[in-house]
C-alpha cells in the first residue's frame, strides 16, 4: 500500500494506480495547456514573442514535479478574454516592462521589473503587458505534495501573491540556476531539481518579506514578538496573543511565519532558550532555578525543551 498526496486529497492504492493518478493531476500535459493558452492570449492581444528560451522537460519525484520553464523576452500585449485558471503552481519573475496584475480575490496592482508573481492551482489570475510596453519574464511551473504543504502552512499565500526582489540580474540568475543542468544538457534527476527549486523559492520569500518589512508591517512584527516573548512558559496561549492583535490564531500564525520567516511557537521557544543560556552561563544559576525563572512547572519539562531547541542538556551549557 502506498500513500501520497495527489491534488487536494490523499490517494491510497497500488503503486501503478498512484502513478496514473499523479500523472493525471500533475503530468506534462499541463505545460502544453499553458503554452497553448498563452499563445492564444498573445494572438488575441496582437502581441508577438521575439525570443523564447523554453525547457520542454519534466523533473519528477515523490515530493513534486517541475513541469517546465521559459524565458520570454519581448512579449507585447499579453492579454486574454478573462482570468486564467491554471492547474499548477508557477513562479513568474518580471525582468522588463510594466504589467497589470489581477486575481479572483480582487487584488489588482502594477507589476514591474523585479516583481515575483506566484500563481496558484485553480485560482483565477490575469497579468499582461501595459499598452505600449514590452514585457519580459522568466517563469517556472511546478506541482506536487511538497508545494501543497507549503501553501497549507502559509509559506505560499494566495493573499500575498506578489513580492519584490532586487537586483533583477541576480534573481534572474538564481531562478535560472534551478535549470542549470538542463541548459548544459545534463540529465536532471527529479529530486534534486525539486529541492533546488525549494531552495530558491525559500530565499525569494525571505528576501521579499524583508523588502516589505517597513512602516506598519514592522510595527506589527515588533508588537507580535514582544507578546510572544512575554509571559511564563507554562500557560502560554497563542490564541491570546492573536486576540490582542485583533486576529485569529490561524491568521496570526500564517502572517507571522510569512513575515518573520519562522512559526511563532518556534520563535518563542528560541527566545526562551536564549534567556535560559544567559541565566545558566552569566548568572550561574542551577537548572532548577532557571526552569522556575522561565515559568516551567518542573525541571524535567524545561530540560526536555532546552535539549530540543539547543541540542544539548542545560547542565552541559552551565559547565562551559
Residue, then its C-alpha position, 0 to 999 in steps of 0.5 A: x500500500x502506498x500513500x501520497x498526496x495527489x491534488x487536494x486529497x490523499x490517494x491510497x492504492x497500488x503503486x501503478x494506480x498512484x502513478x496514473x493518478x499523479x500523472x493525471x493531476x500533475x503530468x506534462x500535459x499541463x505545460x502544453x495547456x499553458x503554452x497553448x493558452x498563452x499563445x492564444x492570449x498573445x494572438x488575441x492581444x496582437x502581441x508577438x514573442x521575439x525570443x523564447x528560451x523554453x525547457x520542454x522537460x519534466x523533473x519528477x519525484x515523490x515530493x513534486x514535479x517541475x513541469x517546465x520553464x521559459x524565458x520570454x523576452x519581448x512579449x507585447x500585449x499579453x492579454x486574454x478574454x478573462x482570468x486564467x485558471x491554471x492547474x499548477x503552481x508557477x513562479x513568474x519573475x518580471x525582468x522588463x516592462x510594466x504589467x497589470x496584475x489581477x486575481x479572483x480575490x480582487x487584488x489588482x496592482x502594477x507589476x514591474x521589473x523585479x516583481x515575483x508573481x506566484x500563481x496558484x492551482x485553480x485560482x483565477x489570475x490575469x497579468x499582461x503587458x501595459x499598452x505600449x510596453x514590452x514585457x519580459x519574464x522568466x517563469x517556472x511551473x511546478x506541482x506536487x505534495x511538497x508545494x501543497x504543504x507549503x501553501x497549507x502552512x502559509x509559506x505560499x499565500x494566495x493573499x500575498x501573491x506578489x513580492x519584490x526582489x532586487x537586483x533583477x540580474x541576480x534573481x534572474x540568475x538564481x531562478x535560472x540556476x534551478x535549470x542549470x543542468x538542463x541548459x548544459x544538457x545534463x540529465x536532471x534527476x527529479x529530486x534534486x531539481x525539486x529541492x533546488x527549486x525549494x531552495x530558491x523559492x525559500x530565499x525569494x520569500x525571505x528576501x521579499x518579506x524583508x523588502x516589505x518589512x517597513x512602516x506598519x508591517x514592522x510595527x506589527x512584527x515588533x508588537x507580535x514578538x514582544x507578546x510572544x516573548x512575554x509571559x511564563x512558559x507554562x500557560x502560554x496561549x497563542x490564541x491570546x496573543x492573536x486576540x490582542x492583535x485583533x486576529x485569529x490564531x490561524x491568521x496570526x500564525x500564517x502572517x507571522x511565519x510569512x513575515x518573520x520567516x519562522x512559526x511563532x511557537x518556534x520563535x518563542x521557544x528560541x527566545x526562551x532558550x536564549x534567556x535560559x543560556x544567559x541565566x545558566x552561563x552569566x548568572x550561574x544559576x542551577x537548572x532548577x532555578x532557571x526552569x522556575x525563572x522561565x515559568x516551567x512547572x518542573x525541571x524535567x519539562x524545561x530540560x526536555x525543551x532546552x535539549x530540543x531547541x539547543x541540542x544539548x542538556x542545560x547542565x552541559x551549557x552551565x559547565x562551559 
